[in-house]
Amino acid sequence: DEHFSFFSGIGIALGLLASILAVVVELSSSQIEQTPALRAFKFWYLTGWGICAAADWLQGPYNYVLCEDYGYERKVIAQIFLAGFVVSGVASAFVGHLADR
């Protein structure tokens, strides 16, 4: 499918860009002394976050199929996904502030 290859290409390109930026940031922050405890914390935090993010990304296609099986049209499914992303983006600003209290 041409859409799949287009979006796959975009995803791969963005993943590579994010990886390059992560390496650049890590190299530029090497002036800050990182204790073994900080390195271990970063490793385990990013490992946990990566697993959770991957699980969230993997459920997207299944949620789409589930909505389709319930008889929703593609336009409605797209609106449901968009509403979820918008609410997540807006709520994260407030929830993050509340969590830092």
Secondary structure by P-SEA (a helix, b strand, c coil): caaaaaaaaaaaaaaaaaaaaaaaaaaaaccccccaaaaaaaaaaaaaaaaaaaaaaaaaaaaaaaaaaacccaaaaaaaaaaaaaaaaaaaaaaaaaaac
